[in-house]
């Protein structure tokens, strides 16, 4: 082989290596901007961070997170900029509060990649604009709520249940509508008699008013409600606290958790918990998948990705100590029905209680 040919050969090899490193994001640095709380919030921040950590450990990538001083668009943009300046070019933003911030950031930082969890970028007009450097991740909350509704109805068999939401945003509303459909499905197909009244469907209006959550739960329990599904962040923690207080006195009341398995939040004695089950969105799985895709040069820029029953993106926890084996066996069949398309859950309110 001539010197010229050898030189050309090795230049091709070097080019291939460089191309592989660039397309595969070998030196990727992953950042997370949390919302109003930190990574131990037992909700979106924590689940997102857990998924990031699992992927970064596997691929030996550097990662960090920043907690903003506040929860305004300006607060978020400031920390996104700080991550970018520190060379963190894959940036996760968990929750709908980031929608406008990511809308502007994706334009300002075209060399970065953004993952918006549970929302879509918009300028304030709620018209989604997912840039080529952004992946929007949403979940089929209505399917997760449906599973929780069936589980609740099957376990308590008869009586009243309730719902406490935080803000009446689409993701929380879908939890409510799915839950009601699950209760209805169990009544019509699985031999139970469970009722949900309009007085026991409430949106508190925030995600952080713990005291209000406890008060709302107390009112529902006093009206005879046996189990409350809470899709409300800190408001839900207040409801759990009320249930724990009552359980310590021997009263049998339940709370259905949200987003992640909240069983341990409901512990009141030994390993006994007031959490009947949880309507899970596998945020950690979504975060892991986005890091993996980016590392392998397959970042789904410009796309809105839905994690649902068919992709194992929603459901209830694998372990449910407060659900009988009979109930869990029936739920496995319901999940299979969702995955096959035999059971279809609407993501609209229809004639359900608001």
C-alpha positions as CSV (number, residue, x, y, z in Angstrom):
1,X,0.0,0.0,0.0
2,X,1.4,3.4,-0.9
3,X,2.0,6.1,1.7
4,X,-0.8,8.1,0.2
5,X,-3.2,5.2,0.4
6,X,-2.1,4.4,3.9
7,X,-2.7,8.1,4.9
8,X,-6.1,8.0,3.3
9,X,-7.0,4.8,5.1
10,X,-6.0,6.1,8.6
11,X,-7.7,9.4,8.0
12,X,-10.9,7.5,7.2
13,X,-10.6,5.5,10.4
14,X,-10.0,8.6,12.5
15,X,-13.0,10.3,10.8
16,X,-15.2,7.2,11.5
17,X,-14.2,7.3,15.2
18,X,-14.9,11.0,15.5
19,X,-18.2,10.6,13.7
20,X,-19.2,7.8,16.0
21,X,-18.3,9.8,19.1
22,X,-20.3,12.8,17.9
23,X,-23.4,10.9,16.7
24,X,-23.2,8.7,19.8
25,X,-22.7,11.5,22.3
26,X,-19.8,9.8,24.0
27,X,-19.0,12.8,26.1
28,X,-22.6,13.7,26.9
29,X,-23.3,15.6,30.1
30,X,-26.8,15.4,31.5
31,X,-28.5,18.1,33.6
32,X,-31.8,18.4,35.4
33,X,-33.5,21.6,36.4
34,X,-36.0,20.7,39.2
35,X,-39.3,22.4,39.7
36,X,-40.2,24.1,42.9
37,X,-39.0,21.2,45.0
38,X,-35.9,19.1,45.1
39,X,-34.9,15.6,43.9
40,X,-36.4,14.0,47.1
41,X,-39.9,15.1,46.4
42,X,-41.2,11.6,45.9
43,X,-42.6,12.7,42.6
44,X,-41.5,14.0,39.2
45,X,-38.1,15.4,40.2
46,X,-37.1,12.3,42.1
47,X,-38.3,9.9,39.4
48,X,-36.6,11.9,36.7
49,X,-33.4,12.0,38.6
50,X,-33.5,8.3,39.3
51,X,-33.9,7.5,35.6
52,X,-31.1,9.8,34.7
53,X,-28.8,8.3,37.3
54,X,-29.5,4.8,36.2
55,X,-28.6,5.7,32.6
56,X,-25.6,7.7,33.5
57,X,-24.2,4.9,35.7
58,X,-24.6,2.5,32.8
59,X,-23.0,4.7,30.2
60,X,-20.5,6.4,32.6
61,X,-21.8,9.9,31.9
62,X,-21.6,13.0,34.1
63,X,-24.8,14.4,35.5
64,X,-26.0,17.1,37.9
65,X,-29.1,19.0,38.9
66,X,-30.0,22.5,39.9
67,X,-32.9,23.6,42.0
68,X,-34.1,27.1,41.0
69,X,-34.8,29.8,43.5
70,X,-38.4,30.0,42.4
71,X,-40.8,28.4,39.9
72,X,-41.2,31.2,37.3
73,X,-40.2,31.1,33.7
74,X,-37.3,33.4,34.4
75,X,-36.1,31.2,37.3
76,X,-36.1,28.1,35.0
77,X,-34.4,29.9,32.1
78,X,-31.7,31.1,34.4
79,X,-30.8,27.6,35.5
80,X,-31.1,26.2,32.0
81,X,-28.5,28.8,31.0
82,X,-26.3,27.9,33.9
83,X,-26.3,24.2,32.9
84,X,-25.7,25.1,29.2
85,X,-22.7,27.3,30.2
86,X,-21.3,24.4,32.2
87,X,-21.5,22.2,29.0
88,X,-24.5,20.1,30.1
89,X,-26.1,19.7,26.6
90,X,-28.9,17.3,27.5
91,X,-31.2,19.1,29.8
92,X,-34.3,17.6,31.5
93,X,-37.2,19.8,32.6
94,X,-39.9,17.9,34.6
95,X,-43.5,19.1,34.6
96,X,-45.9,21.4,32.8
97,X,-44.5,24.5,34.6
98,X,-41.5,24.3,32.2
99,X,-43.6,24.5,29.0
100,X,-43.0,28.2,28.2
101,X,-39.4,28.1,29.5
102,X,-38.5,25.2,27.2
103,X,-40.3,27.0,24.3
104,X,-37.8,29.9,24.6
105,X,-34.8,27.8,25.6
106,X,-35.0,25.5,22.6
107,X,-34.6,28.5,20.4
108,X,-31.9,30.2,22.5
109,X,-29.7,27.1,22.8
110,X,-29.9,25.2,19.5
111,X,-26.8,23.2,20.4
112,X,-28.6,21.7,23.5
113,X,-31.1,19.0,23.6
114,X,-34.2,19.3,25.9
115,X,-36.5,16.7,27.4
116,X,-39.7,18.1,28.6
117,X,-41.4,15.6,30.9
118,X,-45.2,15.8,31.0
119,X,-45.7,18.8,28.8
120,X,-45.3,20.4,25.4
121,X,-43.4,23.7,24.7
122,X,-45.6,26.7,23.9
123,X,-45.3,30.5,24.1
124,X,-48.2,30.9,26.5
125,X,-50.9,30.2,24.0
126,X,-51.0,26.4,24.6
127,X,-50.2,25.7,21.0
128,X,-47.4,23.1,21.1
129,X,-44.1,23.9,19.2
130,X,-41.7,21.0,19.8
131,X,-38.3,22.1,18.3
132,X,-35.9,19.8,16.5
133,X,-33.7,19.8,19.6
134,X,-36.6,19.0,22.0
135,X,-38.4,15.8,22.9
136,X,-41.8,16.1,24.6
137,X,-42.7,13.2,26.8
138,X,-46.3,12.7,28.0
139,X,-48.1,9.9,29.7
140,X,-51.5,8.2,29.3
141,X,-52.6,9.3,32.8
142,X,-56.2,8.2,32.0
143,X,-55.0,4.7,31.6
144,X,-53.1,4.8,34.9
145,X,-56.1,6.4,36.6
146,X,-58.3,3.7,35.1
147,X,-56.1,0.9,36.6
148,X,-56.2,2.7,40.0
149,X,-60.0,3.0,39.8
150,X,-60.5,-0.7,39.0
151,X,-58.1,-1.7,41.8
152,X,-59.9,0.6,44.3
153,X,-63.3,-0.6,43.4
154,X,-62.3,-4.3,43.5
155,X,-60.7,-4.0,46.9
156,X,-63.3,-2.0,48.8
157,X,-66.2,-3.8,46.9
158,X,-68.8,-1.3,47.9
159,X,-69.1,2.2,49.3
160,X,-67.9,5.7,48.2
161,X,-64.6,6.9,46.8
162,X,-63.3,10.4,46.1
163,X,-60.7,12.3,44.1
164,X,-58.5,15.2,45.1
165,X,-56.6,17.0,42.3
166,X,-54.1,19.8,42.5
167,X,-54.5,22.3,39.7
168,X,-57.1,21.4,37.0
169,X,-54.5,21.0,34.3
170,X,-54.9,18.3,31.6
171,X,-52.6,15.7,33.1
172,X,-54.4,15.9,36.5
173,X,-57.9,15.9,34.8
174,X,-57.0,12.8,32.8
175,X,-56.1,11.0,36.1
176,X,-59.6,11.9,37.4
177,X,-61.5,10.9,34.3
178,X,-59.6,7.6,34.0
179,X,-60.2,6.9,37.7
180,X,-63.9,7.4,37.3
181,X,-64.0,5.2,34.2
182,X,-62.1,2.5,36.1
183,X,-64.7,2.5,38.9
184,X,-67.5,2.4,36.3
185,X,-65.8,-0.5,34.5
186,X,-65.5,-2.5,37.8
187,X,-69.1,-1.8,38.6
188,X,-70.4,-3.0,35.2
189,X,-68.0,-5.9,34.6
190,X,-66.6,-7.2,37.9
191,X,-69.5,-7.3,40.3
192,X,-68.8,-4.4,42.7
193,X,-70.9,-1.4,43.8
194,X,-68.8,1.6,44.3
195,X,-70.0,5.2,44.1
196,X,-68.3,8.5,43.4
197,X,-70.3,11.7,44.0
198,X,-69.6,15.2,42.7
199,X,-69.1,16.5,46.3
200,X,-66.1,14.2,46.5
201,X,-64.4,15.3,43.3
202,X,-62.3,18.4,44.1
203,X,-59.4,20.3,42.6
204,X,-57.7,22.2,45.4
205,X,-55.9,24.7,43.1
206,X,-52.3,24.1,44.1
207,X,-49.7,21.4,44.4
208,X,-48.1,22.4,47.6
209,X,-50.8,23.2,50.2
210,X,-50.4,20.3,52.5
211,X,-52.8,21.7,55.1
212,X,-55.6,22.1,52.6
213,X,-55.1,18.5,51.4
214,X,-55.4,17.2,55.0
215,X,-58.6,19.3,55.5
216,X,-60.2,18.1,52.2
217,X,-59.4,14.5,53.1
218,X,-60.9,14.9,56.6
219,X,-64.1,16.2,55.1
220,X,-64.4,13.4,52.7
221,X,-63.6,10.7,55.2
222,X,-66.2,12.3,57.6
223,X,-68.8,11.9,54.8
224,X,-68.1,8.2,54.6
225,X,-65.6,8.0,51.7
226,X,-63.5,4.9,52.1
227,X,-60.7,5.7,49.6
228,X,-59.4,8.9,48.0
229,X,-57.3,9.1,44.8
230,X,-54.9,12.1,45.2
231,X,-53.2,13.5,42.1
232,X,-52.0,16.6,43.8
233,X,-48.4,16.6,44.9
234,X,-48.0,18.1,48.4
235,X,-51.8,18.4,48.7
236,X,-51.8,14.7,48.4
237,X,-49.3,14.4,51.1
238,X,-51.7,16.2,53.4
239,X,-54.4,13.7,52.5
240,X,-52.0,10.9,53.3
241,X,-51.2,12.5,56.6
242,X,-54.9,12.6,57.5
243,X,-55.4,9.0,56.6
244,X,-52.4,7.9,58.6
245,X,-53.8,9.8,61.7
246,X,-57.1,8.0,61.4
247,X,-55.5,4.6,60.7
248,X,-53.6,4.9,64.0
249,X,-56.9,5.1,65.8
250,X,-58.2,2.0,64.0
251,X,-60.3,3.7,61.3
252,X,-60.0,1.9,57.9
253,X,-59.4,4.6,55.3
254,X,-57.3,4.5,52.2
255,X,-55.5,6.8,49.8
256,X,-54.4,6.0,46.3
257,X,-51.0,7.5,45.5
258,X,-49.9,9.0,42.2
259,X,-46.9,9.3,39.8
260,X,-44.8,6.8,41.7
261,X,-45.3,4.1,44.3
262,X,-46.2,6.1,47.5
263,X,-46.7,3.1,49.7
264,X,-43.9,4.1,52.1
265,X,-45.3,7.6,52.4
266,X,-48.4,6.1,54.0
267,X,-46.7,4.0,56.7
268,X,-48.3,4.5,60.1
269,X,-47.3,1.4,62.1
270,X,-44.5,-1.1,61.3
271,X,-44.9,-1.7,57.6
272,X,-48.6,-1.0,57.5
273,X,-49.6,1.7,55.0
274,X,-52.7,3.6,54.2
275,X,-51.7,3.6,50.5
276,X,-54.1,1.1,48.8
277,X,-52.1,1.3,45.5
278,X,-50.7,4.1,43.3
279,X,-51.5,5.3,39.8
280,X,-47.9,5.2,38.4
281,X,-46.4,7.1,35.6
282,X,-43.0,5.5,34.9
283,X,-41.1,8.8,34.7
284,X,-37.9,7.1,35.6
285,X,-38.2,4.8,32.7
286,X,-38.9,7.7,30.3
287,X,-35.9,9.6,31.6
288,X,-33.7,6.6,31.2
289,X,-34.9,6.0,27.7
290,X,-34.2,9.5,26.7
291,X,-30.6,9.4,28.0
292,X,-30.0,6.1,26.3
293,X,-31.4,7.3,23.0
294,X,-29.2,10.4,23.1
295,X,-26.1,8.5,24.0
296,X,-26.7,6.2,21.1
297,X,-27.3,9.0,18.7
298,X,-31.0,8.5,18.4
299,X,-32.4,11.5,20.2
300,X,-36.1,11.9,19.1
301,X,-35.9,15.6,18.5
302,X,-39.1,17.3,17.3
303,X,-41.3,14.4,18.6
304,X,-44.0,14.0,21.2
305,X,-43.7,10.6,22.8
306,X,-46.5,9.0,24.7
307,X,-45.8,6.4,27.3
308,X,-48.9,4.2,27.9
309,X,-49.9,0.7,28.8
310,X,-48.6,-0.7,25.5
311,X,-45.1,0.7,26.2
312,X,-45.2,-0.2,29.9
313,X,-45.2,3.5,30.7
314,X,-48.1,3.5,33.1
315,X,-49.8,1.2,35.6
316,X,-49.8,0.4,39.3
317,X,-46.8,-0.8,41.3
318,X,-45.5,-4.3,40.9
319,X,-46.0,-4.9,44.7
320,X,-49.3,-3.9,46.3
321,X,-49.4,-5.3,49.8
322,X,-52.9,-3.9,50.4
323,X,-54.5,-5.6,47.4
324,X,-55.5,-9.2,47.7
325,X,-54.1,-11.8,45.3
326,X,-57.6,-12.2,43.7
327,X,-57.7,-8.4,43.0
328,X,-54.2,-8.4,41.6
329,X,-55.0,-11.3,39.3
330,X,-58.0,-9.5,37.9
331,X,-55.9,-6.3,37.5
332,X,-53.4,-8.3,35.4
333,X,-56.1,-9.2,33.0
334,X,-57.3,-5.6,32.9
335,X,-53.8,-4.4,32.1
336,X,-53.5,-7.0,29.3
337,X,-56.8,-5.7,27.9
338,X,-55.3,-2.2,27.8
339,X,-52.2,-3.4,26.2
340,X,-54.0,-5.4,23.5
341,X,-56.5,-2.6,22.8
342,X,-59.5,-4.6,23.9
343,X,-60.1,-2.1,26.7
344,X,-60.1,1.5,25.6
345,X,-60.0,4.4,28.1
346,X,-61.1,7.9,27.0
347,X,-58.8,10.9,27.7
348,X,-61.8,13.2,27.7
349,X,-64.3,14.1,30.4
350,X,-67.4,13.2,28.5
351,X,-70.4,12.9,30.9
352,X,-68.1,12.2,33.9
353,X,-68.0,14.3,37.1
354,X,-65.8,17.3,36.8
